[in-house]
Protein backbone atom coordinates (compact mmCIF):
# COMPACT_ATOMS: atom_id res chain seq x y z
CA UNK A 1 0.00 0.00 0.00
CA UNK A 2 1.34 3.45 -0.86
CA UNK A 3 0.98 6.67 1.10
CA UNK A 4 -1.82 7.83 -1.19
CA UNK A 5 -3.95 4.73 -0.77
CA UNK A 6 -6.37 4.49 2.10
CA UNK A 7 -7.99 1.65 3.90
CA UNK A 8 -11.55 0.84 2.86
CA UNK A 9 -14.11 2.59 5.03
CA UNK A 10 -16.50 0.34 6.91
CA UNK A 11 -20.01 1.59 7.51
CA UNK A 12 -20.90 1.54 11.20
CA UNK A 13 -24.52 1.62 12.29
CA UNK A 14 -24.77 4.17 15.10
CA UNK A 15 -28.54 4.04 15.60
CA UNK A 16 -29.55 2.92 19.08
CA UNK A 17 -32.85 2.18 20.76
CA UNK A 18 -31.91 4.26 23.80
CA UNK A 19 -33.60 7.57 24.35
CA UNK A 20 -32.11 10.32 26.42
CA UNK A 21 -34.46 12.32 28.58
CA UNK A 22 -33.90 16.04 28.23
CA UNK A 23 -35.77 18.82 29.95
CA UNK A 24 -38.18 18.16 32.77
CA UNK A 25 -38.97 14.47 33.40
CA UNK A 26 -42.60 13.46 32.93
CA UNK A 27 -42.70 10.25 34.99
CA UNK A 28 -40.81 8.42 37.72
CA UNK A 29 -39.53 5.07 36.50
CA UNK A 30 -38.96 1.88 38.49
CA UNK A 31 -35.32 0.83 38.16
CA UNK A 32 -34.52 -2.68 36.95
CA UNK A 33 -32.25 -4.45 39.46
CA UNK A 34 -30.71 -7.86 39.90
CA UNK A 35 -32.05 -10.22 42.56
CA UNK A 36 -30.97 -9.01 45.99
CA UNK A 37 -29.92 -5.52 44.84
CA UNK A 38 -31.36 -2.47 46.54
CA UNK A 39 -32.93 -0.17 43.92
CA UNK A 40 -32.25 2.95 46.01
CA UNK A 41 -28.55 2.03 46.20
CA UNK A 42 -28.43 1.41 42.44
CA UNK A 43 -30.00 4.83 41.74
CA UNK A 44 -27.70 6.59 44.24
CA UNK A 45 -24.61 5.03 42.66
CA UNK A 46 -25.84 6.01 39.18
CA UNK A 47 -26.45 9.60 40.31
CA UNK A 48 -22.98 9.87 41.86
CA UNK A 49 -21.13 8.14 39.02
CA UNK A 50 -23.27 9.58 36.19
CA UNK A 51 -23.98 6.14 34.76
CA UNK A 52 -27.25 5.23 33.06
CA UNK A 53 -29.81 2.86 34.57
CA UNK A 54 -32.63 0.95 32.91
CA UNK A 55 -36.25 1.06 33.99
CA UNK A 56 -38.60 -1.91 33.94
CA UNK A 57 -40.25 -0.37 30.86
CA UNK A 58 -36.90 -0.28 29.01
CA UNK A 59 -36.31 3.47 29.36
CA UNK A 60 -32.60 4.27 29.90
CA UNK A 61 -31.49 7.46 31.65
CA UNK A 62 -29.00 8.95 34.09
CA UNK A 63 -30.80 9.80 37.35
CA UNK A 64 -30.32 13.40 38.36
CA UNK A 65 -33.20 14.43 40.65
CA UNK A 66 -35.66 13.16 43.21
CA UNK A 67 -38.68 11.72 41.36
CA UNK A 68 -41.10 11.67 44.33
CA UNK A 69 -43.22 14.53 42.93
CA UNK A 70 -43.80 12.75 39.59
CA UNK A 71 -46.38 10.11 38.73
CA UNK A 72 -45.04 6.57 38.34
CA UNK A 73 -44.58 5.41 34.74
CA UNK A 74 -47.61 3.31 33.77
CA UNK A 75 -45.48 0.78 31.82
CA UNK A 76 -43.15 0.29 34.80
CA UNK A 77 -46.14 -0.08 37.12
CA UNK A 78 -47.63 -2.72 34.80
CA UNK A 79 -44.38 -4.72 34.59
CA UNK A 80 -43.94 -4.53 38.39
CA UNK A 81 -47.51 -5.77 38.82
CA UNK A 82 -46.74 -8.75 36.60
CA UNK A 83 -43.56 -9.56 38.58
CA UNK A 84 -45.53 -9.26 41.81
CA UNK A 85 -48.17 -11.71 40.55
CA UNK A 86 -45.51 -14.36 39.87
CA UNK A 87 -43.17 -13.74 42.83
CA UNK A 88 -44.07 -14.01 46.49
CA UNK A 89 -42.55 -11.48 48.84
CA UNK A 90 -42.78 -8.38 46.64
CA UNK A 91 -44.35 -5.31 48.22
CA UNK A 92 -47.44 -3.59 46.81
CA UNK A 93 -45.22 -0.66 45.82
CA UNK A 94 -41.48 -0.71 45.15
CA UNK A 95 -40.29 1.54 47.99
CA UNK A 96 -36.59 0.83 47.47
DAZIPE-V70677 format. One record per residue. N is the residue number from 1. PSI is psi in radians with two decimals (* if undefined). Layout:
BEGIN
n=N psi=PSI
n=N psi=PSI
END
This chain:
BEGIN
n=1 psi=2.39
n=2 psi=3.04
n=3 psi=-0.45
n=4 psi=-0.27
n=5 psi=2.60
n=6 psi=2.82
n=7 psi=2.62
n=8 psi=2.50
n=9 psi=2.23
n=10 psi=2.41
n=11 psi=2.24
n=12 psi=2.23
n=13 psi=2.03
n=14 psi=0.06
n=15 psi=2.38
n=16 psi=2.85
n=17 psi=-0.15
n=18 psi=2.49
n=19 psi=2.49
n=20 psi=2.23
n=21 psi=2.17
n=22 psi=2.70
n=23 psi=-2.76
n=24 psi=2.31
n=25 psi=2.63
n=26 psi=-0.31
n=27 psi=2.68
n=28 psi=2.22
n=29 psi=2.70
n=30 psi=2.12
n=31 psi=2.38
n=32 psi=2.24
n=33 psi=2.87
n=34 psi=2.82
n=35 psi=2.26
n=36 psi=-0.18
n=37 psi=2.58
n=38 psi=2.09
n=39 psi=-0.68
n=40 psi=-0.68
n=41 psi=-0.67
n=42 psi=-0.78
n=43 psi=-0.75
n=44 psi=-0.81
n=45 psi=-0.72
n=46 psi=-0.67
n=47 psi=-0.76
n=48 psi=-0.78
n=49 psi=-0.31
n=50 psi=0.46
n=51 psi=2.59
n=52 psi=2.66
n=53 psi=2.83
n=54 psi=2.38
n=55 psi=2.87
n=56 psi=-0.51
n=57 psi=-0.12
n=58 psi=-0.12
n=59 psi=2.33
n=60 psi=2.28
n=61 psi=2.92
n=62 psi=2.01
n=63 psi=2.40
n=64 psi=-0.14
n=65 psi=2.91
n=66 psi=2.12
n=67 psi=0.18
n=68 psi=-0.38
n=69 psi=-0.04
n=70 psi=2.67
n=71 psi=2.62
n=72 psi=2.42
n=73 psi=2.24
n=74 psi=-0.65
n=75 psi=-0.76
n=76 psi=-0.76
n=77 psi=-0.71
n=78 psi=-0.78
n=79 psi=-0.74
n=80 psi=-0.70
n=81 psi=-0.68
n=82 psi=-0.79
n=83 psi=-0.76
n=84 psi=-0.66
n=85 psi=-0.52
n=86 psi=-0.11
n=87 psi=2.13
n=88 psi=2.64
n=89 psi=-0.06
n=90 psi=2.49
n=91 psi=2.90
n=92 psi=-0.63
n=93 psi=2.51
n=94 psi=1.58
n=95 psi=-0.51
n=96 psi=*
END
